[in-house]
Amino acid sequence: MMHPTPSRRRAVIAPLAALATSLLLVTGSAVGASAEPPDRTAKLDVPPKTAPGLESARSAADRLLGDAADGFDFAKLDPADGADRYEVTSKRNHVRVAATDPATAIAGVNAYLGTIGQSISWNVRNLDEDAALPLPSSPITASSNVSHRFYGNDTEDGYTGASRSWEQWEREIDELAALGFNEVFMPVGSEAVYFEVLTQFGYSAEEARAWIPLPGHQPWWLLQNMSSYPAGTSDALLAERAELGRKIADRLRELDMTPVLPGYFGTVPTDFAERNAGARVEPQGGWVGFERPGWLDPNSAVFTDLADAFYEESERLLGASDAYKMDVLHEGGRRGTVDVPAATRAIETALQTAHPDATWVLLGWQNNPPEDVAAAVDPETTFIVDGLSDRWERGDLEAKWSGVPYAFGTIWNFGGHTTMGAELTKWNELFDEWLNREGSRVDGIAALPEGGLNNPAAIDFFAGLAWRDGPVDVNAWFDAWTERRYGIDDPVLKAAWRILAETAYTLPDNEGYSEAHDGLYGARPSLSASRAAEWSPSSFSYDPDRFAEALDHLLAAAPAAAEVPSYRYDLMDVSRQVTSNTSRILLPQLQQAYGMRDREAFTQLSEEWLANMALLDDIAATQPQMLLGRWIADARAAAADDAEADRLEFDARSIVTTWGDRSAVNAGLNDYANREWQGLVGGYYTDRWERFFASIQTAFDTGKAPAAIDWYAVGAEFTGSTDTSEFLTEPEGDIVALAGLAAAAHDATVPDVPEAPTAGTHFLSELPFASVSLNTAYGPIERDTEIGEAAYGDGKPIRLAGVEYAKGLGVNSPTTIGFNLGGRCTTFEAVVGIDDVMNKAGASPNVIFRVLGDGELLYDSGAMTKGLSAEVAVELAGVQTLELVVDPNAAGSPAGQAEWWDRADWADAAVSCE
């Protein structure tokens, strides 16, 4: 149930001692322990007790722990000032878990398990049903500091797996309860509700089914972003999904967790008004290449009738809830002539008529909820789950949202990417600040990854915010995480996770992103690729060399931990990430080799690239959730016949590749949901890069630019196939051996240092680069022309302040180019400035040129704008490495435009050597 707001009660923390020093419960709150290991253990031959109302906690414990559950008694606690709480003690030679409700009781069980080196978490659990259960000698207690502990992005069902079985959902619900969540977004079966309603308002069964997308794409239909793609929903599939949705919702209810169901806010087919007199439908335009459904004006009389029918069917099929999620004007929805505040009140009235006192849940995302929507709702029955708490400067949300209570939320994953990373260290400080600032309306946390079952450390830490009494020492938290994750107190494992904490889980303070970078092996092939997904970070989010050190530590722990399933999963994940990161190191080298027309180097690097992709595929193959073959098999298993199986396979393939048709691909959705899975890497991604490299080899032969490849056609060939012969459905491989190869692959990416120049004067455009750092999205470094656009050789002659130069280097900020001088050179000279191609209205370039010798600053131009040039002359005696740096000068650029227009030239750049 949705709980009333508690007072700002802090977690009650029992004293810590030697047995579990620094151990934090899986949700993140501290736990109690005795000074010495207890002499007594729980007696499984004593019948366990279960208080009335906690029977579902007993069932969950049985599912999670098997016979070991008989060592637990469950007792009831009253809420403290409205807050959920648990208390773990010992009584009757049992571990006694007292809690306010069943889900909180399971969180208490998990807290206890953390003190004995076990845990219930995502991906892989660390549980030993045969281990003794020491009786706690002092209480383990915690109280929630917020009433809403929400899990579930609208897109999660599509990106995590619309074909998940009941067994998979059952596992997920138990894990969410153990992590301390009490509200879960549950869209499964909503398509059956819409189907039943449409057939009451002028649509045939065939027409209604054609409007409803297949399960993998349904989340965006429910968000009013698109419809009918891919089509092919059958009556059997509607019934199957409705039955599954009811089971999921009922299980959540049994555990006293709220199933947050989709509510009705006006989504209809675009021709709805033609079939229903008195209806007024506001066209919603397009969304990333798709036509949006219509928005039935909630102020029209037909809306009330349709909403009543919707809630009636929803309750019949899925059961009633006291929380419904609806987002008007999501991601560019059009107001048109709709009176939005009045429409908001009409939507609210429809919900309250059907379910008095139910909570309307809205998503805080981009411009949502609009301020006039927030001002029109009743704050007592409205709640906002903010998805941008750790990403943008949010300002005064209390004022912006007119006092509506809201959750501190995060989206650390987009599209189900397999990349490791989250804003964990930011959460640690920011949540407490938001919760306790004067006038705060924060009353919840919201874990909103677009794809679930990734970054288990992130969800563990984030869930714990609701149970802790303030920020923690992050290193100590990860030390404790390591002990309960593996059941081993190993300083080498702890060192590995401390490195992961300072890299992947301490992301840059960049308002544009709340996730880490994705890999380029999954990117549409291009030598200027900077990301696989259109809206993901374009450069490293952390130091990849430092991150790779974590893999060295994990490998060193293999003798002690290799048989622990959670260790094998984490070793896979870290070695996968290390291998993925090599793509961002190798691509600039490939770019440089092609730019210098060095075919031998390009061929060797492309072979290394493909070998790393094969390794990445093998690493992913070691874990079941990383298998494209299983993803497809699960989708096909839901079909009633072969034709439907083929449609569901297309749904499953397309959502992780092309996403939509050509228009959607061209609008940016291609590879939005890229992921490093066995079969996807070794099949689709490898095929694309092999085609691309072949086109470049042909270009070497002909001397012409590489032939254009229709990448949408390549993707359509893949999504339309039903050949799964190369895709595993069961894991295979030795992850310890493969992780060793990943470490070696990382080490091998360090390029050979070029020979130092001989005596004489040398233009730098004729020398090999020792190192390159750039945003490849702006195109390659050009030799003897300005940078031009994204393609090679598309630059114009270098011109600075009206003077044309035949030699030089053309770049865009930010760029650093390194040269090995070997101490042989005496001077560096150049003319620097913004190329005259930017002498046009509306362009505001602003950069700083710097010259470094062995890391020491030798020259700084200061801010340079268009139309200017400056001569550079630098002494280089004894310098081993020369670096030319172009800084985007963010401080002198318009907000958000630091790298725009910055076509910078190093004209006549040359060194004189002895």
HUNORZI-V593728 format. One record per helix or strand of 2 or more residues. SS is the DSSP state (2 for helix, 1 for strand). FROM is the first residue (numbers start at 1). TO is the last residue. If there is no record, write none. Layout:
SS,FROM,TO  SS,FROM,TO
This chain:
2,18,20  2,55,71  1,72,76  1,85,91  1,94,99  2,102,115  1,140,143  1,148,151  2,156,160  2,166,179  1,183,185  2,190,198  2,205,211  2,215,222  2,235,254  1,258,262  1,267,268  2,272,275  1,281,282  1,286,287  1,290,291  1,294,296  2,301,318  1,323,325  2,340,354  1,359,365  2,371,376  2,379,381  1,382,386  2,397,400  1,406,410  2,424,436  1,442,447  2,456,464  2,474,486  2,491,502  2,544,556  2,558,561  2,565,595  2,599,620  2,624,626  2,628,637  2,642,655  2,662,669  2,680,702  2,711,719  2,735,748  1,760,763  2,764,766  1,771,774  2,776,778  1,782,783  1,798,800  1,803,805  1,808,812  1,815,820  1,825,834  2,836,838  1,847,853  1,856,864  1,870,875  1,881,887  2,890,892  1,903,913
